[in-house]
Amino acid sequence: MLFPAAHNSPLHELFQADLPTGEPWGWVLAQRILNSAALARRLLHDPLAPGLATWIEAELRALQGELEALKNAHPYGDFGARAPRPAEAAALEVLKRGSAPELQRLYQHFGYGIYASHSAFRYDGSMAPVAHPDPSRFEELVGYTRQLTALRTNVQRFLEGKPTVPMLLYGARGSGKSTSVKALHTHYKAQGLRLVEVSSEGLERLPELLELLGPLPYRFVLYLDDLAFNEGDARSHKLKVLLEGAIYERPANLLVIATSNRRNLLTQSWSDRPEPGSTDPTAWDTLQDKLALADRFGLVLTFPPFDQGHYLEAVRHLLGRELEDELRRAALQFALDGRGFSGRTARHFVNQVV
């Protein structure tokens, strides 16, 4: 079957489904269409062959017959309270029309499965949707206008299909690097930007990730948070060839953005540094190899640490009002109690006083 049911029993399938408002069985079968991953990937990779088109339309007619039988056998009302997603509404139209070309256009426009219903994901070797992404906003960040302008300019070019470069956001803890990346998702998801947080385990399987995301009709930021490697970590080589040097082509709909507290990403020691005046070419090899990974990020944005003034400005900005003397003293004491001056500390303080 091209559109297999999610469960053996239609009633079980109905009960388990997350459905919009309206006649439920049409939405159940529309979800089968959207969740047909193997067929979707075939139609995203290849032209629609005549034989496959005939097969698809026969199965769509079978679904139409199943829909009428289910509606007659179980004439239920709403099973959901939300509005249909655009992908669901389009899949229901494909079900009604029974057209193979329209099915291919559905997948080409919306993707399939979790990609048709979510905009943020985690990848650890397998892909999982994030049901409730962090709603970070650029308005939360204070004092990094130049960095945020460069970040957003590169991402806007990416969304427009123009040449872009991978980015490394480097700086002190709590300075807003991760918030900046998550704010990209909040701001640009309506324009087709999707965020994939790649875990350390996911770095082991980067080629599979590229194969998975490349055909999809979205623009994916591969988000590598708090990136750092120790000596001999094979994952650093995998990332290096992803950024530049792999025999395979990196899909045009993928952009790598990493955050790190280390400028050069790999641990360095004094023993890595050649003696002054050394003419031994191998003496430079270790150091150059460690610098090479960071050098493959085309844009490195530095987020310097907060000072007291920057911290108080962040508190004022997040509160949306000027700080009276008592509140100012409380904010400073909160930071000096061991948390330090940072944007994260400012957010934590504001969360306790609002």
C-alpha beads as a LAMMPS data file, in Angstrom:
LAMMPS data file: protein, C-alpha beads

354 atoms
353 bonds

1 atom types
1 bond types

-500.0 500.0 xlo xhi
-500.0 500.0 ylo yhi
-500.0 500.0 zlo zhi

Masses

1 110.0

Atoms # bond

1 1 1 0.000 0.000 0.000
2 1 1 1.214 3.499 -0.813
3 1 1 -0.800 5.088 2.011
4 1 1 -0.616 2.650 4.945
5 1 1 -2.766 3.200 8.011
6 1 1 -1.007 4.168 11.205
7 1 1 -2.901 1.513 13.204
8 1 1 -4.677 -1.760 12.510
9 1 1 -8.039 -0.415 13.648
10 1 1 -9.530 2.722 12.027
11 1 1 -11.086 3.642 15.368
12 1 1 -7.676 3.387 17.044
13 1 1 -6.236 5.517 14.256
14 1 1 -8.985 8.095 14.813
15 1 1 -8.440 8.152 18.571
16 1 1 -4.672 8.602 18.301
17 1 1 -4.710 11.256 15.567
18 1 1 -4.245 14.974 16.172
19 1 1 -7.081 16.332 14.043
20 1 1 -8.468 19.743 13.135
21 1 1 -12.118 20.632 13.512
22 1 1 -14.584 19.208 11.008
23 1 1 -15.622 15.795 9.701
24 1 1 -12.866 13.589 11.177
25 1 1 -12.438 10.735 8.701
26 1 1 -11.354 12.962 5.839
27 1 1 -8.625 14.384 8.075
28 1 1 -7.536 10.893 9.137
29 1 1 -7.030 9.827 5.520
30 1 1 -5.418 13.169 4.629
31 1 1 -2.865 12.466 7.354
32 1 1 -2.172 9.063 5.825
33 1 1 -1.325 10.858 2.586
34 1 1 0.967 13.329 4.350
35 1 1 2.673 10.578 6.342
36 1 1 3.522 8.379 3.356
37 1 1 7.249 9.026 3.716
38 1 1 8.552 6.473 1.205
39 1 1 6.243 7.701 -1.556
40 1 1 6.909 11.352 -0.736
41 1 1 10.659 10.887 -0.931
42 1 1 10.287 9.083 -4.269
43 1 1 8.229 11.938 -5.689
44 1 1 10.641 14.550 -4.291
45 1 1 13.646 12.806 -5.838
46 1 1 12.286 11.630 -9.200
47 1 1 9.871 12.696 -11.964
48 1 1 6.398 11.179 -11.803
49 1 1 6.593 8.019 -13.937
50 1 1 3.378 7.042 -15.804
51 1 1 3.167 3.647 -14.117
52 1 1 3.546 5.123 -10.660
53 1 1 0.938 7.780 -11.476
54 1 1 -1.574 5.055 -12.392
55 1 1 -0.822 3.198 -9.172
56 1 1 -1.168 6.373 -7.066
57 1 1 -4.512 7.295 -8.589
58 1 1 -5.855 3.774 -8.053
59 1 1 -4.897 3.967 -4.382
60 1 1 -6.415 7.429 -4.048
61 1 1 -9.683 6.058 -5.450
62 1 1 -9.480 3.268 -2.883
63 1 1 -9.045 5.872 -0.142
64 1 1 -12.102 7.727 -1.443
65 1 1 -14.115 4.535 -1.137
66 1 1 -12.736 3.904 2.360
67 1 1 -13.658 7.449 3.351
68 1 1 -17.304 6.964 2.380
69 1 1 -17.449 3.604 4.184
70 1 1 -15.975 5.078 7.385
71 1 1 -18.312 8.059 7.316
72 1 1 -21.309 5.738 6.966
73 1 1 -20.117 3.269 9.606
74 1 1 -18.973 5.899 12.126
75 1 1 -20.750 9.228 11.489
76 1 1 -18.922 11.205 14.166
77 1 1 -18.622 14.928 14.652
78 1 1 -15.486 16.910 15.445
79 1 1 -12.522 15.153 17.019
80 1 1 -10.416 18.309 17.096
81 1 1 -10.688 21.953 18.067
82 1 1 -7.964 23.608 15.984
83 1 1 -7.948 25.006 12.472
84 1 1 -6.479 22.773 9.749
85 1 1 -2.873 23.377 8.793
86 1 1 -2.322 24.399 5.155
87 1 1 -0.668 21.052 4.421
88 1 1 -3.666 19.172 5.819
89 1 1 -6.134 21.205 3.769
90 1 1 -4.061 20.592 0.630
91 1 1 -3.851 16.846 1.365
92 1 1 -7.637 16.679 1.765
93 1 1 -8.021 18.295 -1.657
94 1 1 -5.668 15.703 -3.159
95 1 1 -7.783 12.960 -1.570
96 1 1 -10.954 14.405 -3.093
97 1 1 -9.488 14.963 -6.574
98 1 1 -7.477 11.746 -6.786
99 1 1 -4.695 13.235 -8.913
100 1 1 -1.102 11.952 -8.902
101 1 1 0.399 15.232 -10.214
102 1 1 -1.384 17.147 -7.470
103 1 1 -0.014 14.712 -4.915
104 1 1 3.515 15.355 -6.174
105 1 1 2.914 19.113 -5.959
106 1 1 1.657 18.632 -2.391
107 1 1 4.942 17.042 -1.339
108 1 1 6.988 19.567 -3.305
109 1 1 5.250 22.454 -1.531
110 1 1 4.753 21.121 2.003
111 1 1 7.016 18.128 2.384
112 1 1 5.659 15.187 4.338
113 1 1 5.233 13.803 7.854
114 1 1 6.747 15.867 10.643
115 1 1 8.166 18.385 8.145
116 1 1 4.646 19.333 7.038
117 1 1 3.489 20.069 10.589
118 1 1 6.536 21.324 12.534
119 1 1 9.196 23.985 12.098
120 1 1 11.827 22.958 14.662
121 1 1 13.560 19.619 15.149
122 1 1 16.295 17.776 17.020
123 1 1 18.621 15.359 15.250
124 1 1 20.644 12.764 17.158
125 1 1 20.874 10.242 14.336
126 1 1 17.099 10.232 13.968
127 1 1 14.861 13.244 13.484
128 1 1 12.344 14.304 16.140
129 1 1 10.009 17.316 16.009
130 1 1 10.025 19.957 18.731
131 1 1 6.400 20.497 19.678
132 1 1 6.957 23.777 21.535
133 1 1 10.044 25.648 20.262
134 1 1 11.637 28.323 22.417
135 1 1 9.914 31.588 21.342
136 1 1 13.082 33.696 21.600
137 1 1 12.931 37.110 19.923
138 1 1 15.563 39.550 18.728
139 1 1 13.914 42.184 20.903
140 1 1 15.265 40.338 23.959
141 1 1 18.873 41.062 22.949
142 1 1 20.662 44.270 23.841
143 1 1 23.946 45.701 22.633
144 1 1 24.807 43.430 19.708
145 1 1 23.373 45.393 16.815
146 1 1 26.323 44.793 14.472
147 1 1 26.394 41.057 15.132
148 1 1 22.647 40.594 14.766
149 1 1 22.574 42.649 11.570
150 1 1 25.268 40.437 10.016
151 1 1 23.522 37.275 11.221
152 1 1 20.145 38.299 9.828
153 1 1 21.585 39.573 6.549
154 1 1 23.220 36.210 5.876
155 1 1 20.028 34.334 6.756
156 1 1 17.871 36.607 4.611
157 1 1 20.201 35.902 1.677
158 1 1 19.829 32.196 2.454
159 1 1 16.028 32.466 2.336
160 1 1 16.267 34.304 -0.997
161 1 1 18.408 31.545 -2.504
162 1 1 21.538 33.702 -2.676
163 1 1 25.069 32.526 -1.793
164 1 1 25.690 32.394 1.956
165 1 1 28.413 31.240 4.325
166 1 1 28.330 29.065 7.459
167 1 1 28.477 31.079 10.664
168 1 1 30.181 30.711 14.027
169 1 1 28.833 32.744 16.938
170 1 1 31.633 32.952 19.471
171 1 1 31.672 34.579 22.885
172 1 1 31.109 34.470 26.613
173 1 1 28.469 32.310 28.267
174 1 1 25.080 33.977 28.532
175 1 1 25.851 36.682 25.991
176 1 1 22.939 35.788 23.705
177 1 1 24.460 33.495 21.061
178 1 1 21.895 30.714 21.414
179 1 1 19.036 33.185 21.823
180 1 1 20.077 34.795 18.538
181 1 1 19.837 31.501 16.647
182 1 1 16.496 30.567 18.202
183 1 1 15.193 34.053 17.381
184 1 1 15.926 33.317 13.714
185 1 1 13.377 30.502 13.902
186 1 1 10.788 32.709 15.603
187 1 1 11.229 35.522 13.088
188 1 1 11.633 33.622 9.809
189 1 1 9.642 30.385 10.169
190 1 1 6.717 31.924 8.262
191 1 1 9.140 32.429 5.348
192 1 1 10.058 28.742 5.268
193 1 1 13.018 28.687 7.689
194 1 1 13.319 25.494 9.697
195 1 1 15.649 24.936 12.648
196 1 1 17.385 21.604 13.276
197 1 1 19.416 21.344 16.465
198 1 1 22.091 18.740 15.798
199 1 1 23.330 16.902 18.894
200 1 1 26.834 15.508 19.330
201 1 1 25.464 12.096 18.339
202 1 1 23.934 13.630 15.223
203 1 1 27.355 14.868 14.106
204 1 1 28.305 11.235 13.618
205 1 1 25.681 10.897 10.874
206 1 1 25.862 14.144 8.951
207 1 1 25.750 12.593 5.430
208 1 1 22.461 10.873 6.292
209 1 1 21.103 14.179 7.584
210 1 1 21.953 15.946 4.330
211 1 1 20.287 13.174 2.331
212 1 1 17.179 13.481 4.508
213 1 1 16.774 17.254 4.315
214 1 1 18.121 18.066 0.854
215 1 1 14.951 17.258 -1.171
216 1 1 12.549 19.034 1.199
217 1 1 10.942 22.368 0.210
218 1 1 12.240 24.331 3.204
219 1 1 15.416 26.161 4.207
220 1 1 17.078 24.442 7.158
221 1 1 19.487 25.981 9.638
222 1 1 21.639 23.235 11.159
223 1 1 22.165 24.539 14.674
224 1 1 25.252 23.265 16.517
225 1 1 25.056 24.650 20.053
226 1 1 28.002 25.031 22.423
227 1 1 30.366 23.421 19.947
228 1 1 33.772 22.263 21.201
229 1 1 36.016 19.289 20.476
230 1 1 38.784 17.576 22.365
231 1 1 41.963 16.216 20.849
232 1 1 41.277 13.302 18.494
233 1 1 37.501 13.782 18.345
234 1 1 36.483 12.314 14.967
235 1 1 33.351 14.463 14.867
236 1 1 35.462 17.560 14.203
237 1 1 36.622 16.006 10.927
238 1 1 33.033 15.204 9.929
239 1 1 32.046 18.818 10.531
240 1 1 35.107 20.073 8.669
241 1 1 34.227 18.192 5.509
242 1 1 30.599 19.320 5.791
243 1 1 31.698 22.955 5.846
244 1 1 34.171 22.540 3.023
245 1 1 36.006 19.661 1.437
246 1 1 33.493 16.810 1.212
247 1 1 33.214 14.776 -1.968
248 1 1 29.415 15.103 -1.718
249 1 1 27.650 18.378 -2.470
250 1 1 26.083 20.182 0.461
251 1 1 22.429 20.873 -0.404
252 1 1 21.632 24.505 -1.127
253 1 1 18.780 24.482 1.391
254 1 1 21.089 23.902 4.392
255 1 1 22.998 26.532 6.373
256 1 1 25.272 25.680 9.315
257 1 1 25.249 27.984 12.349
258 1 1 27.329 27.038 15.390
259 1 1 27.777 28.660 18.786
260 1 1 30.847 28.193 20.953
261 1 1 32.749 29.605 23.897
262 1 1 35.988 28.759 22.064
263 1 1 37.161 30.755 19.080
264 1 1 39.091 27.838 17.567
265 1 1 36.676 25.053 18.657
266 1 1 39.468 22.521 19.319
267 1 1 41.387 22.290 22.583
268 1 1 44.862 23.747 22.299
269 1 1 47.937 23.397 24.497
270 1 1 51.268 25.213 24.603
271 1 1 52.937 22.069 23.257
272 1 1 51.036 22.562 19.995
273 1 1 52.878 25.836 19.342
274 1 1 56.163 25.604 17.402
275 1 1 59.322 27.038 18.858
276 1 1 60.120 30.521 17.508
277 1 1 62.142 30.235 14.340
278 1 1 61.382 26.528 13.876
279 1 1 61.953 25.344 10.309
280 1 1 60.400 21.918 10.856
281 1 1 57.202 21.920 8.719
282 1 1 55.628 19.217 10.898
283 1 1 55.893 21.535 13.896
284 1 1 53.073 23.635 12.446
285 1 1 50.813 20.756 11.432
286 1 1 48.996 20.263 14.733
287 1 1 48.337 23.960 15.220
288 1 1 47.163 24.522 11.658
289 1 1 44.833 21.513 11.840
290 1 1 43.209 22.908 14.949
291 1 1 42.766 26.344 13.383
292 1 1 41.383 24.898 10.137
293 1 1 37.940 24.027 11.527
294 1 1 37.116 27.546 12.716
295 1 1 38.546 28.979 9.487
296 1 1 35.915 27.086 7.478
297 1 1 33.152 29.217 8.938
298 1 1 32.820 32.047 6.459
299 1 1 31.455 34.449 9.056
300 1 1 32.611 34.557 12.693
301 1 1 30.580 36.873 14.941
302 1 1 32.032 37.711 18.333
303 1 1 29.710 38.329 21.293
304 1 1 31.907 40.070 23.886
305 1 1 31.197 39.621 27.608
306 1 1 28.857 42.003 29.408
307 1 1 30.127 44.721 31.692
308 1 1 28.050 46.308 34.448
309 1 1 26.564 48.967 32.186
310 1 1 25.598 46.484 29.498
311 1 1 24.006 44.223 32.113
312 1 1 21.924 47.031 33.616
313 1 1 20.854 48.142 30.148
314 1 1 19.664 44.578 29.448
315 1 1 17.669 44.531 32.699
316 1 1 16.100 47.899 31.841
317 1 1 15.279 46.726 28.319
318 1 1 13.663 43.473 29.477
319 1 1 11.625 45.251 32.143
320 1 1 10.606 47.984 29.712
321 1 1 11.187 50.809 32.189
322 1 1 13.923 52.798 33.856
323 1 1 15.524 51.314 36.967
324 1 1 14.898 53.087 40.241
325 1 1 17.789 52.991 42.726
326 1 1 16.439 50.085 44.793
327 1 1 15.843 47.911 41.740
328 1 1 19.237 48.831 40.317
329 1 1 20.959 47.758 43.540
330 1 1 18.973 44.524 43.592
331 1 1 19.953 43.758 39.993
332 1 1 23.637 44.360 40.703
333 1 1 23.561 42.248 43.853
334 1 1 21.834 39.445 41.925
335 1 1 24.724 39.412 39.430
336 1 1 27.459 39.789 42.044
337 1 1 26.149 36.835 44.043
338 1 1 28.072 34.619 41.647
339 1 1 26.052 34.756 38.458
340 1 1 28.140 37.413 36.749
341 1 1 27.150 40.078 34.229
342 1 1 25.405 38.506 31.228
343 1 1 22.203 38.589 29.261
344 1 1 21.187 35.289 30.844
345 1 1 21.625 36.758 34.334
346 1 1 19.523 39.759 33.289
347 1 1 16.703 37.467 32.122
348 1 1 16.865 35.422 35.329
349 1 1 16.689 38.558 37.455
350 1 1 13.770 40.013 35.504
351 1 1 11.882 36.707 35.760
352 1 1 12.043 37.025 39.542
353 1 1 10.809 40.592 39.815
354 1 1 8.042 40.868 37.218

Bonds

1 1 1 2
2 1 2 3
3 1 3 4
4 1 4 5
5 1 5 6
6 1 6 7
7 1 7 8
8 1 8 9
9 1 9 10
10 1 10 11
11 1 11 12
12 1 12 13
13 1 13 14
14 1 14 15
15 1 15 16
16 1 16 17
17 1 17 18
18 1 18 19
19 1 19 20
20 1 20 21
21 1 21 22
22 1 22 23
23 1 23 24
24 1 24 25
25 1 25 26
26 1 26 27
27 1 27 28
28 1 28 29
29 1 29 30
30 1 30 31
31 1 31 32
32 1 32 33
33 1 33 34
34 1 34 35
35 1 35 36
36 1 36 37
37 1 37 38
38 1 38 39
39 1 39 40
40 1 40 41
41 1 41 42
42 1 42 43
43 1 43 44
44 1 44 45
45 1 45 46
46 1 46 47
47 1 47 48
48 1 48 49
49 1 49 50
50 1 50 51
51 1 51 52
52 1 52 53
53 1 53 54
54 1 54 55
55 1 55 56
56 1 56 57
57 1 57 58
58 1 58 59
59 1 59 60
60 1 60 61
61 1 61 62
62 1 62 63
63 1 63 64
64 1 64 65
65 1 65 66
66 1 66 67
67 1 67 68
68 1 68 69
69 1 69 70
70 1 70 71
71 1 71 72
72 1 72 73
73 1 73 74
74 1 74 75
75 1 75 76
76 1 76 77
77 1 77 78
78 1 78 79
79 1 79 80
80 1 80 81
81 1 81 82
82 1 82 83
83 1 83 84
84 1 84 85
85 1 85 86
86 1 86 87
87 1 87 88
88 1 88 89
89 1 89 90
90 1 90 91
91 1 91 92
92 1 92 93
93 1 93 94
94 1 94 95
95 1 95 96
96 1 96 97
97 1 97 98
98 1 98 99
99 1 99 100
100 1 100 101
101 1 101 102
102 1 102 103
103 1 103 104
104 1 104 105
105 1 105 106
106 1 106 107
107 1 107 108
108 1 108 109
109 1 109 110
110 1 110 111
111 1 111 112
112 1 112 113
113 1 113 114
114 1 114 115
115 1 115 116
116 1 116 117
117 1 117 118
118 1 118 119
119 1 119 120
120 1 120 121
121 1 121 122
122 1 122 123
123 1 123 124
124 1 124 125
125 1 125 126
126 1 126 127
127 1 127 128
128 1 128 129
129 1 129 130
130 1 130 131
131 1 131 132
132 1 132 133
133 1 133 134
134 1 134 135
135 1 135 136
136 1 136 137
137 1 137 138
138 1 138 139
139 1 139 140
140 1 140 141
141 1 141 142
142 1 142 143
143 1 143 144
144 1 144 145
145 1 145 146
146 1 146 147
147 1 147 148
148 1 148 149
149 1 149 150
150 1 150 151
151 1 151 152
152 1 152 153
153 1 153 154
154 1 154 155
155 1 155 156
156 1 156 157
157 1 157 158
158 1 158 159
159 1 159 160
160 1 160 161
161 1 161 162
162 1 162 163
163 1 163 164
164 1 164 165
165 1 165 166
166 1 166 167
167 1 167 168
168 1 168 169
169 1 169 170
170 1 170 171
171 1 171 172
172 1 172 173
173 1 173 174
174 1 174 175
175 1 175 176
176 1 176 177
177 1 177 178
178 1 178 179
179 1 179 180
180 1 180 181
181 1 181 182
182 1 182 183
183 1 183 184
184 1 184 185
185 1 185 186
186 1 186 187
187 1 187 188
188 1 188 189
189 1 189 190
190 1 190 191
191 1 191 192
192 1 192 193
193 1 193 194
194 1 194 195
195 1 195 196
196 1 196 197
197 1 197 198
198 1 198 199
199 1 199 200
200 1 200 201
201 1 201 202
202 1 202 203
203 1 203 204
204 1 204 205
205 1 205 206
206 1 206 207
207 1 207 208
208 1 208 209
209 1 209 210
210 1 210 211
211 1 211 212
212 1 212 213
213 1 213 214
214 1 214 215
215 1 215 216
216 1 216 217
217 1 217 218
218 1 218 219
219 1 219 220
220 1 220 221
221 1 221 222
222 1 222 223
223 1 223 224
224 1 224 225
225 1 225 226
226 1 226 227
227 1 227 228
228 1 228 229
229 1 229 230
230 1 230 231
231 1 231 232
232 1 232 233
233 1 233 234
234 1 234 235
235 1 235 236
236 1 236 237
237 1 237 238
238 1 238 239
239 1 239 240
240 1 240 241
241 1 241 242
242 1 242 243
243 1 243 244
244 1 244 245
245 1 245 246
246 1 246 247
247 1 247 248
248 1 248 249
249 1 249 250
250 1 250 251
251 1 251 252
252 1 252 253
253 1 253 254
254 1 254 255
255 1 255 256
256 1 256 257
257 1 257 258
258 1 258 259
259 1 259 260
260 1 260 261
261 1 261 262
262 1 262 263
263 1 263 264
264 1 264 265
265 1 265 266
266 1 266 267
267 1 267 268
268 1 268 269
269 1 269 270
270 1 270 271
271 1 271 272
272 1 272 273
273 1 273 274
274 1 274 275
275 1 275 276
276 1 276 277
277 1 277 278
278 1 278 279
279 1 279 280
280 1 280 281
281 1 281 282
282 1 282 283
283 1 283 284
284 1 284 285
285 1 285 286
286 1 286 287
287 1 287 288
288 1 288 289
289 1 289 290
290 1 290 291
291 1 291 292
292 1 292 293
293 1 293 294
294 1 294 295
295 1 295 296
296 1 296 297
297 1 297 298
298 1 298 299
299 1 299 300
300 1 300 301
301 1 301 302
302 1 302 303
303 1 303 304
304 1 304 305
305 1 305 306
306 1 306 307
307 1 307 308
308 1 308 309
309 1 309 310
310 1 310 311
311 1 311 312
312 1 312 313
313 1 313 314
314 1 314 315
315 1 315 316
316 1 316 317
317 1 317 318
318 1 318 319
319 1 319 320
320 1 320 321
321 1 321 322
322 1 322 323
323 1 323 324
324 1 324 325
325 1 325 326
326 1 326 327
327 1 327 328
328 1 328 329
329 1 329 330
330 1 330 331
331 1 331 332
332 1 332 333
333 1 333 334
334 1 334 335
335 1 335 336
336 1 336 337
337 1 337 338
338 1 338 339
339 1 339 340
340 1 340 341
341 1 341 342
342 1 342 343
343 1 343 344
344 1 344 345
345 1 345 346
346 1 346 347
347 1 347 348
348 1 348 349
349 1 349 350
350 1 350 351
351 1 351 352
352 1 352 353
353 1 353 354
